[in-house]
Amino acid sequence: MIGANTFWGAMPPAAKIAMVGGGVAPIVVTDMRFFGAMILFWVVSLFCKRERVEHKDMLKLFVAAMLAIVFNQGCFIFGVKFTSPVNASIIATTMPLIAMILAALILKEPITGKKVAGIAVGATGALLLIIGSSGSNGTGNSGENHILGDILVLMAQLSYALYFVIFKDFVGKYSIVTIMKWMFTYSAICALPFSYNELVDTAWSGMDWSVIVALAVIVLGGTFVSYLLVIVGQRNLRPTVAAMYNYVQPVIACSIAVILGMDSLNLSKLLSVILICIGVYLVSVSPSKRDMEIKLAGKTD
């Protein structure tokens, strides 16, 4: 999950180059992720053992694709269009909280004091980073319709958290490549009708090499590799713990900005990183449902 969120944290600079410098529409960048990852996963599948997916599971993969990819990325990118980047980043910090609530309702995972404290501490650290950065780069202006934008970004977090909780056990049934190739195939098919005109109107032949490299980074690192890593994390971590690593993204984004000279390191940023690390640790060590059952069984004996 650290690896996946590291790639996602590094994506904003690449997306900025593609969308601002290269004039590529946001929905085209999203389509590039869908189609690029779909092609890559199908190519990799040719070198893997063939795996037959049951018909009933194809429907599950379709729902998983809608929640984890189409609704998540679609709602977020259109939400950012209407609201400010700062609002979107702040709302994105609600994902672990939503995952914790859904895990409690659906999986009966306990809501412990450590878990609540960890999410609160981690969210505080992330908010400090986001608000601190907005003050220096002027990205705090509202978009065209910030209320609609905020709701869409919140829906994106709800969609992704729901995916983590509902498909926690299902993702272990098939290989990672099989799951991802079908999820991205469904995503690409669903997105095409809404983005066909933008794809056709994009000046592909006149693209600068820096835009091509940026799109390659988004497709390879921010989509193909990161989604491989997410499945591994989802298989081995509880939903709330996996969701907590979402807070790694602003840390990575801030670090890259400092390295590239786009931002400076100060005490506030260092404190933010420390708080995020403490928050992730607290959630990670909080007892799971299984731990609580074992403890309760021991007391009964």
TORMISE-953686 format. One record per residue: x, y, z of N, C-alpha, C in turn; chain; residue number from 0. Coordinates in steps of 0.1 Angstrom, whole numbers, plus 5000, padded with zeros to 4 digits. Each point is the difference from the previous one (the first is absolute). Layout:
TORMISE-953686
R    nu    nv    nw   cau   cav   caw    cu    cv    cw  cadena  num
R     X     Y     Z     X     Y     Z     X     Y     Z       A  NUM
...
//
This chain:
TORMISE-953686
R    nu    nv    nw   cau   cav   caw    cu    cv    cw  cadena  num
R  5008  4988  5000  4992  5012  5000  5009  5013  5000       A    0
R  5011  4999  5007  5010  5011  4999  5004  5003  4986       A    1
R  5004  4989  4993  5004  5001  4986  4989  5006  4991       A    2
R  4988  4995  5001  4989  5004  4992  4998  5015  5002       A    3
R  4999  5004  5013  4997  5014  5003  5012  5009  4997       A    4
R  5012  4995  4999  5012  5007  4996  4998  5004  4985       A    5
R  4996  4991  4992  4998  5002  4986  4989  5011  4998       A    6
R  4989  4998  5008  4989  5009  4999  5003  5014  5005       A    7
R  5009  5001  5010  5005  5013  5005  5008  5007  4990       A    8
R  5007  4992  4991  5009  5006  4990  4992  5004  4987       A    9
R  4988  4996  4999  4992  5002  4988  4996  5015  4997       A   10
R  4997  5008  5010  4996  5014  4997  5010  5008  4992       A   11
R  5013  4999  5002  5009  5007  4991  4999  4996  4985       A   12
R  4999  4986  4999  4999  4995  4986  4987  5004  4994       A   13
R  4989  4999  5008  4987  5004  4994  4999  5015  4996       A   14
R  5007  5008  5008  5001  5015  4998  5007  5002  4986       A   15
R  5011  4993  4998  5007  5001  4987  4991  4997  4989       A   16
R  4993  4988  5001  4992  4995  4989  4988  5009  4998       A   17
R  4993  5005  5010  4988  5007  4999  5002  5015  4997       A   18
R  5009  5006  5008  5003  5014  4998  5010  5003  4989       A   19
R  5011  4993  5001  5011  5003  4989  4996  4994  4987       A   20
R  4993  4988  5000  4997  4994  4987  4986  5002  4995       A   21
R  4992  5006  5008  4986  5002  4995  4991  4988  4999       A   22
R  5004  4990  5008  4992  4987  5000  4989  5001  5010       A   23
R  4987  4997  4996  4989  5001  5008  5001  4990  5012       A   24
R  4994  5004  5011  5001  4990  5012  4994  4987  4996       A   25
R  4988  5000  4993  4994  4987  4997  5008  4992  4990       A   26
R  5009  5006  4992  5009  4993  4991  5011  4993  5008       A   27
R  5005  5007  5010  5010  4995  5009  4994  4987  5007       A   28
R  4988  5002  5005  4993  4988  5007  4999  4989  4990       A   29
R  4996  5002  4988  4998  4990  4990  5014  4993  4997       A   30
R  5010  5008  4999  5014  4995  4998  5003  4990  5011       A   31
R  4996  5003  5012  5003  4991  5011  4992  4987  4998       A   32
R  4987  5001  4997  4992  4988  4998  5005  4991  4989       A   33
R  5002  5006  4988  5004  4992  4988  5014  4996  5001       A   34
R  5009  5008  5005  5014  4996  5002  5002  4989  5009       A   35
R  4993  5000  5012  5001  4990  5009  4994  4987  4995       A   36
R  4988  5001  4993  4994  4989  4995  5009  4992  4990       A   37
R  5006  5007  4991  5009  4994  4990  5012  4993  5007       A   38
R  5006  5007  5010  5011  4995  5007  4997  4987  5008       A   39
R  4988  5000  5006  4996  4988  5008  4997  4988  4991       A   40
R  4994  5003  4988  4997  4989  4991  5013  4995  4994       A   41
R  5010  5008  4997  5013  4996  4995  5007  4991  5011       A   42
R  5000  5004  5012  5006  4993  5011  4993  4986  5002       A   43
R  4987  5000  4998  4992  4988  5002  5004  4989  4990       A   44
R  5005  5004  4988  5005  4990  4990  5011  4992  5005       A   45
R  5008  5005  5010  5011  4993  5005  4997  4993  5013       A   46
R  4988  5001  5004  4995  4994  5013  4992  4987  4997       A   47
R  4998  4992  5010  4992  4988  4999  4985  5005  4998       A   48
R  4994  4994  4990  4986  5004  4996  4991  4996  5012       A   49
R  4991  5010  5003  4991  4998  5011  4986  5003  4996       A   50
R  4991  4990  5002  4986  5002  4997  4992  5006  5011       A   51
R  4993  5011  4996  4992  5007  5010  4985  4996  4999       A   52
R  4994  4996  5011  4987  4996  5000  4990  5011  4996       A   53
R  4989  4997  4993  4991  5010  4995  4995  5009  5011       A   54
R  4996  4994  5011  4995  5009  5011  5011  5010  5005       A   55
R  5012  4996  4999  5011  5008  5005  5003  5012  4990       A   56
R  4996  4998  4987  5002  5010  4990  4992  5013  5004       A   57
R  4988  4997  5006  4991  5011  5004  5007  5007  5012       A   58
R  5006  4992  5009  5007  5006  5012  5011  5009  4995       A   59
R  5008  4995  4990  5011  5008  4995  4995  5013  4994       A   60
R  4988  4999  4993  4994  5012  4995  4997  5010  5011       A   61
R  4994  4996  5010  4996  5009  5012  5013  5005  5006       A   62
R  5010  4992  5001  5013  5004  5006  5006  5011  4991       A   63
R  4999  4998  4987  5006  5010  4991  4993  5013  5001       A   64
R  4986  5000  5002  4993  5012  5001  5004  5008  5013       A   65
R  5001  4992  5011  5003  5007  5013  5015  5005  5001       A   66
R  5009  4991  4996  5014  5003  5002  5006  5009  4989       A   67
R  4994  4999  4988  5007  5007  4989  4991  5011  4994       A   68
R  4988  4996  4995  4992  5009  4992  4994  5011  5009       A   69
R  4992  4996  5011  4994  5010  5008  5011  5008  5008       A   70
R  5010  4993  5005  5010  5006  5008  5008  5011  4992       A   71
R  5005  4996  4989  5008  5009  4992  4991  5011  4993       A   72
R  4989  4995  4995  4991  5009  4993  4994  5011  5009       A   73
R  4995  4996  5011  4995  5010  5010  5010  5010  5004       A   74
R  5012  4994  5003  5011  5009  5005  5005  5010  4989       A   75
R  5002  4996  4988  5005  5009  4990  4990  5011  4996       A   76
R  4987  4996  5000  4990  5010  4997  4997  5009  5013       A   77
R  5002  4994  5011  4999  5008  5013  5010  5011  5001       A   78
R  5013  4996  4996  5011  5010  5000  4997  5011  4990       A   79
R  4993  4997  4989  4997  5010  4990  4991  5011  5006       A   80
R  4991  4996  5009  4990  5010  5005  5005  5006  5014       A   81
R  5008  4993  5007  5004  5006  5013  5015  5003  4999       A   82
R  5006  5004  5011  5014  5004  5001  5008  4987  5003       A   83
R  5013  5000  4996  5009  4989  5003  5001  4998  5015       A   84
R  5000  5011  5008  5001  4999  5014  4988  4993  5006       A   85
R  4988  5004  4996  4988  4993  5005  5000  4986  4997       A   86
R  5004  4996  4987  5001  4986  4996  5010  4992  5009       A   87
R  5011  5006  5002  5010  4993  5008  4996  4998  5015       A   88
R  4993  5010  5005  4995  4999  5014  4989  4989  5001       A   89
R  4991  5000  4990  4989  4990  5000  5006  4986  4998       A   90
R  5011  4999  4993  5006  4987  4997  5005  4993  5013       A   91
R  5002  5009  5011  5005  4994  5012  4989  4993  5008       A   92
R  4987  5001  4995  4989  4993  5007  5000  4985  4996       A   93
R  5007  4996  4990  4999  4986  4996  5003  4989  5011       A   94
R  5010  5002  5008  5002  4990  5010  4989  5000  5011       A   95
R  4994  5011  5003  4989  5001  5009  4988  4993  4994       A   96
R  4997  5002  4988  4989  4993  4993  5002  4985  5000       A   97
R  5013  4996  4997  5003  4986  4999  4998  4993  5014       A   98
R  5004  5008  5011  4998  4994  5013  4985  4998  5003       A   99
R  4992  5010  4997  4986  4999  5003  4993  4988  4992       A  100
R  5004  5000  4987  4994  4989  4991  5005  4986  5005       A  101
R  5013  4999  5004  5005  4987  5005  4993  4996  5012       A  102
R  4996  5010  5009  4993  4997  5012  4986  4995  4997       A  103
R  4993  5006  4990  4986  4997  4997  4999  4987  4992       A  104
R  5010  4998  4991  4999  4988  4991  5008  4988  5005       A  105
R  5012  5003  5004  5009  4989  5004  5000  4998  5015       A  106
R  4993  5008  5008  4999  5000  5014  5014  5002  5006       A  107
R  5009  5007  4994  5013  5004  5005  4998  5009  5012       A  108
R  5007  4998  5011  4998  5009  5012  5006  5014  4997       A  109
R  4993  5010  5005  5005  5014  5000  5006  5002  5014       A  110
R  5013  4999  5000  5008  5002  5013  5005  5014  5002       A  111
R  5004  5003  5012  5005  5013  5003  5013  5003  4992       A  112
R  5008  4989  4999  5013  5002  4992  4997  5004  4985       A  113
R  4990  4993  4995  4996  5002  4986  4995  5014  4998       A  114
R  4991  5005  5009  4995  5013  4999  5011  5011  5002       A  115
R  5008  4997  5010  5011  5010  5002  5010  5000  4988       A  116
R  5003  4988  4995  5009  5000  4988  4995  5007  4988       A  117
R  4987  4999  4997  4994  5007  4989  5000  5015  5003       A  118
R  4997  5004  5012  4999  5014  5004  5014  5006  4998       A  119
R  5010  4993  5006  5014  5005  4999  5005  5001  4986       A  120
R  4998  4989  4992  5004  5000  4986  4993  5011  4992       A  121
R  4987  5002  5002  4993  5010  4993  5005  5014  5003       A  122
R  5003  5002  5013  5006  5013  5004  5013  5003  4993       A  123
R  5008  4990  4999  5013  5002  4993  4998  5003  4985       A  124
R  4991  4992  4994  4997  5003  4986  4994  5014  4997       A  125
R  4991  5004  5009  4994  5013  4999  5010  5011  5002       A  126
R  5010  4998  5009  5010  5010  5002  5009  5002  4987       A  127
R  5003  4988  4994  5008  5001  4987  4992  5007  4989       A  128
R  4987  4996  4999  4992  5006  4989  4998  5015  5002       A  129
R  4996  5004  5012  4997  5014  5002  5013  5008  5000       A  130
R  5011  4994  5005  5012  5007  4999  5005  5003  4985       A  131
R  4998  4989  4992  5004  5001  4986  4991  5010  4993       A  132
R  4987  5001  5003  4991  5009  4993  5003  5014  5002       A  133
R  5006  5003  5012  5004  5014  5003  5011  5005  4992       A  134
R  5009  4990  4995  5011  5004  4993  4999  5000  4985       A  135
R  4990  4992  4995  4999  4999  4985  4988  5005  4994       A  136
R  4991  5006  5009  4988  5007  4995  4990  4991  4993       A  137
R  4999  4988  5005  4990  4990  4994  4988  4999  5008       A  138
R  4997  5010  5008  4988  4999  5008  4988  5006  4995       A  139
R  5000  5005  4987  4988  5006  4995  4990  4990  4997       A  140
R  4987  5004  5001  4989  4991  4998  4998  4998  4985       A  141
R  4994  4989  4996  4997  4998  4986  4987  5006  4996       A  142
R  4994  4995  4989  4988  5005  4995  4988  4998  5009       A  143
R  4999  4988  5006  4989  4997  5009  5006  4991  5011       A  144
R  5005  5006  5010  5008  4993  5010  4991  4989  5008       A  145
R  4987  5003  5001  4992  4991  5008  4998  4987  4992       A  146
R  4997  5001  4987  4999  4988  4991  5014  4993  5000       A  147
R  5010  5008  4998  5014  4994  5000  5003  4992  5012       A  148
R  4997  5006  5012  5003  4994  5013  4992  4987  5001       A  149
R  4988  5000  4996  4991  4988  5001  5006  4989  4991       A  150
R  5004  5003  4988  5006  4990  4991  5013  4994  5005       A  151
R  5008  5008  5006  5013  4995  5006  4997  4991  5012       A  152
R  4990  5004  5008  4996  4991  5011  4994  4987  4995       A  153
R  4993  5000  4989  4994  4988  4994  5012  4991  4995       A  154
R  5010  5006  4995  5012  4993  4996  5006  4992  5012       A  155
R  5001  5006  5011  5006  4994  5012  4991  4989  5005       A  156
R  4987  5002  5000  4990  4990  5004  5001  4988  4991       A  157
R  5001  5002  4987  5001  4989  4990  5012  4991  5003       A  158
R  5011  5007  5002  5013  4992  5002  5000  4993  5013       A  159
R  4995  5006  5010  4999  4994  5014  4991  4988  4999       A  160
R  4989  5001  4993  4990  4989  4998  5007  4988  4993       A  161
R  5008  5003  4990  5007  4990  4993  5009  4992  5009       A  162
R  5008  5007  5008  5009  4994  5010  4993  4990  5009       A  163
R  4988  5005  5005  4993  4992  5010  4993  4988  4993       A  164
R  4992  5002  4990  4992  4990  4993  5009  4989  4994       A  165
R  5011  5004  4994  5008  4990  4992  5013  4996  5007       A  166
R  5000  5001  5013  5011  4996  5008  5004  4986  4998       A  167
R  4990  4991  5001  5003  4985  4998  5000  4996  4986       A  168
R  4992  5007  4991  4999  4995  4986  5013  5002  4993       A  169
R  5008  5010  5003  5012  5002  4992  5010  4989  5001       A  170
R  4998  4991  5010  5010  4989  5002  4996  4987  4992       A  171
R  4988  5001  4993  4995  4988  4993  5007  4998  4987       A  172
R  5004  5010  4993  5007  4999  4987  5014  5007  5001       A  173
R  5008  4998  4990  5013  5007  5000  4998  5015  4998       A  174
R  5010  5008  5004  4999  5014  4999  4998  5005  4985       A  175
R  5008  4993  4991  4999  5004  4986  4986  4998  4994       A  176
R  4994  4988  5004  4987  4997  4995  4990  5010  5005       A  177
R  5000  5004  5013  4991  5009  5005  5001  5014  4994       A  178
R  5013  5004  4998  5002  5014  4995  4997  5001  4985       A  179
R  5003  4990  4992  4997  5001  4986  4985  5001  4997       A  180
R  4992  4993  5008  4986  5001  4998  4994  5013  5006       A  181
R  5005  5004  5011  4995  5013  5006  5003  5012  4991       A  182
R  5012  5000  4994  5004  5011  4991  4993  4999  4986       A  183
R  4997  4988  4996  4992  4998  4988  4986  5005  5001       A  184
R  4994  4997  5011  4986  5005  5003  5001  5016  5001       A  185
R  5010  5005  5007  5001  5014  5002  5002  5007  4986       A  186
R  5009  4995  4992  5002  5006  4987  4987  5000  4991       A  187
R  4993  4989  5000  4988  4999  4992  4989  5010  5005       A  188
R  4999  5002  5013  4990  5009  5006  5004  5014  4998       A  189
R  5013  5004  4999  5004  5014  4999  5000  5004  4986       A  190
R  5002  4992  4990  5001  5004  4986  4988  5008  4995       A  191
R  4988  4996  5002  4989  5009  4995  5000  5014  5005       A  192
R  5005  5003  5012  5000  5013  5005  5013  5008  4996       A  193
R  5009  4994  4994  5013  5007  4998  5004  4999  4985       A  194
R  4992  4994  4992  5004  4997  4986  5003  5013  4992       A  195
R  4992  5011  5002  5002  5012  4993  5014  5007  5004       A  196
R  5002  5000  5013  5013  5005  5005  5012  4993  4995       A  197
R  4999  4986  4999  5011  4992  4995  5003  5003  4986       A  198
R  4989  5002  4992  5002  5003  4986  5006  5014  4997       A  199
R  4995  5009  5009  5005  5014  4998  5014  5003  5005       A  200
R  5005  4991  5008  5014  5002  5006  5010  4999  4989       A  201
R  5010  5010  5000  5010  5001  4990  5012  4990  5004       A  202
R  4998  4987  4997  5010  4990  5004  5013  5002  4993       A  203
R  4999  5003  4987  5013  5001  4992  5008  5012  5003       A  204
R  4994  5010  5006  5008  5012  5003  5004  5001  5015       A  205
R  4999  4989  5007  5004  5000  5014  5015  5001  5003       A  206
R  5003  5009  5009  5014  5001  5004  5005  4988  5007       A  207
R  5013  4997  5000  5005  4987  5006  4998  5000  5015       A  208
R  5000  5012  5006  4998  5001  5015  4986  4995  5004       A  209
R  4990  5003  4991  4986  4996  5002  4999  4985  4999       A  210
R  5007  4995  4990  5000  4985  4998  5006  4993  5012       A  211
R  5011  5005  5005  5007  4994  5011  4990  5001  5013       A  212
R  4994  5011  5001  4990  5002  5011  4989  4990  5000       A  213
R  4994  4998  4988  4989  4991  4998  5005  4985  5003       A  214
R  5013  4998  4996  5006  4986  5002  5001  4998  5015       A  215
R  5005  5010  5008  5001  4999  5014  4987  4997  5007       A  216
R  4989  5007  4995  4987  4999  5005  4994  4986  4998       A  217
R  5002  4995  4988  4995  4987  4996  5008  4988  5007       A  218
R  5013  5001  4999  5009  4989  5005  5001  5000  5015       A  219
R  5004  5011  5006  5002  5001  5014  4987  5002  5008       A  220
R  4993  5011  4996  4988  5004  5007  4988  4991  4998       A  221
R  5000  4991  4990  4989  4991  4998  5004  4985  5000       A  222
R  5008  4996  4991  5003  4986  4998  5007  4995  5013       A  223
R  5011  5005  5004  5008  4995  5011  4992  5003  5013       A  224
R  4994  5011  5002  4994  5004  5012  4988  4991  5003       A  225
R  4992  4996  4990  4988  4992  5002  5004  4985  5002       A  226
R  5012  4996  4995  5005  4987  5004  5003  5000  5015       A  227
R  5007  5010  5004  5004  5001  5015  4987  5001  5009       A  228
R  4990  5007  4995  4988  5002  5008  4993  4986  5003       A  229
R  5000  4992  4990  4994  4987  5002  5008  4992  5011       A  230
R  5013  5000  4999  5008  4993  5010  4997  5006  5014       A  231
R  4999  5013  5001  4997  5006  5013  4986  4997  5005       A  232
R  4991  4999  4991  4986  4997  5003  4999  4986  5005       A  233
R  5008  4991  4995  4999  4986  5004  5006  4998  5014       A  234
R  5009  5008  5004  5008  4998  5012  4997  5009  5011       A  235
R  4992  5011  4998  4997  5010  5010  4985  5001  5002       A  236
R  4996  5004  5012  4986  5003  5002  4996  5013  4993       A  237
R  4988  5001  4996  4996  5012  4992  5004  5014  5006       A  238
R  4998  5001  5013  5003  5013  5006  5015  5003  4999       A  239
R  5008  4989  5003  5015  5002  4999  5004  5003  4986       A  240
R  4995  4993  4990  5004  5002  4986  4996  5015  4996       A  241
R  4988  5004  5005  4996  5014  4997  5008  5010  5006       A  242
R  5006  4997  5012  5008  5010  5007  5012  5005  4992       A  243
R  5005  4991  4991  5012  5003  4992  4997  5011  4990       A  244
R  4987  5004  4999  4996  5011  4991  5008  5013  5005       A  245
R  5003  5000  5013  5007  5012  5005  5014  5002  4995       A  246
R  5005  4989  4994  5014  5001  4995  5001  5009  4988       A  247
R  4989  5001  4993  5000  5008  4987  5004  5015  5002       A  248
R  4994  5007  5010  5005  5014  5001  5014  5001  5005       A  249
R  5005  4990  5007  5014  5000  5004  5009  4999  4988       A  250
R  4997  4991  4991  5008  4998  4988  4999  5012  4991       A  251
R  4988  5006  4998  4998  5012  4992  5009  5011  5005       A  252
R  5000  5002  5014  5007  5011  5006  5015  4997  4998       A  253
R  5005  4988  5002  5014  4996  4999  5005  5003  4985       A  254
R  4992  4996  4990  5004  5003  4987  5001  5015  4997       A  255
R  4990  5007  5005  5000  5015  4998  5013  5006  5007       A  256
R  5004  4995  5011  5012  5005  5007  5012  4997  4992       A  257
R  5001  4987  4995  5012  4996  4992  5001  5008  4987       A  258
R  4989  5003  4993  5000  5007  4988  5001  5015  5002       A  259
R  5000  5004  5012  5002  5015  5003  4987  5007  4999       A  260
R  4988  4993  4999  4987  5006  4999  4995  5004  5014       A  261
R  5006  4995  5010  4995  5003  5014  5012  4999  5009       A  262
R  4998  5004  5012  5011  5000  5010  4996  4991  5012       A  263
R  5010  4995  5007  4998  4991  5012  5000  5009  5012       A  264
R  4990  4999  5009  4999  5007  5012  4995  4992  5012       A  265
R  5000  5005  5012  4996  4993  5012  4986  4994  4998       A  266
R  4991  5008  4994  4986  4996  4999  4999  4987  4991       A  267
R  5008  4999  4989  5000  4989  4992  5006  4988  5007       A  268
R  5010  5002  5007  5006  4989  5008  4991  4994  5010       A  269
R  4993  5009  5007  4990  4996  5010  4988  4992  4993       A  270
R  4996  5004  4988  4990  4994  4993  5004  4985  4997       A  271
R  5012  4998  4995  5005  4987  4996  5000  4991  5013       A  272
R  5005  5006  5011  5000  4992  5012  4986  4996  5005       A  273
R  4991  5009  4999  4986  4997  5004  4994  4989  4991       A  274
R  5002  5001  4987  4995  4990  4991  5006  4986  5003       A  275
R  5013  4999  5003  5006  4988  5003  4994  4994  5013       A  276
R  4998  5008  5010  4995  4996  5013  4985  4995  4997       A  277
R  4993  5007  4992  4986  4996  4997  4999  4986  4993       A  278
R  5009  4998  4990  5000  4987  4993  5004  4989  5010       A  279
R  5010  5003  5009  5004  4990  5009  4989  4996  5010       A  280
R  4993  5010  5005  4989  4997  5010  4989  4991  4994       A  281
R  4996  5003  4987  4990  4992  4994  5005  4986  4997       A  282
R  5013  4999  4996  5005  4987  4997  5001  4991  5012       A  283
R  5002  5005  5012  5002  4992  5012  4986  4998  5007       A  284
R  4990  5007  4995  4987  4998  5007  4995  4986  4998       A  285
R  4993  4994  5010  4996  4986  4999  4989  4998  4989       A  286
R  5001  4989  4993  4990  4997  4989  4989  4993  5007       A  287
R  4990  4997  4991  4988  4992  5005  5005  4986  5005       A  288
R  5009  4994  4993  5006  4987  5003  5007  5001  5014       A  289
R  5008  5010  5001  5007  5002  5013  4991  5001  5012       A  290
R  4989  5008  4998  4990  5002  5010  4993  4987  5004       A  291
R  4997  4991  4990  4994  4988  5002  5009  4990  5007       A  292
R  5013  5000  4997  5009  4991  5007  5002  5004  5014       A  293
R  5000  5014  5003  5001  5005  5013  4988  4996  5009       A  294
R  4988  5002  4993  4988  4997  5007  4999  4985  5003       A  295
R  5004  4991  4991  5000  4986  5002  5009  4996  5011       A  296
R  5012  5007  5001  5009  4997  5011  4995  5003  5014       A  297
R  4992  5011  5000  4994  5004  5013  4989  4990  5004       A  298
R  4992  4996  4990  4990  4990  5003  5005  4987  5005       A  299
R  5011  4995  4994  5007  4988  5005  5005  5001  5014       A  300
//
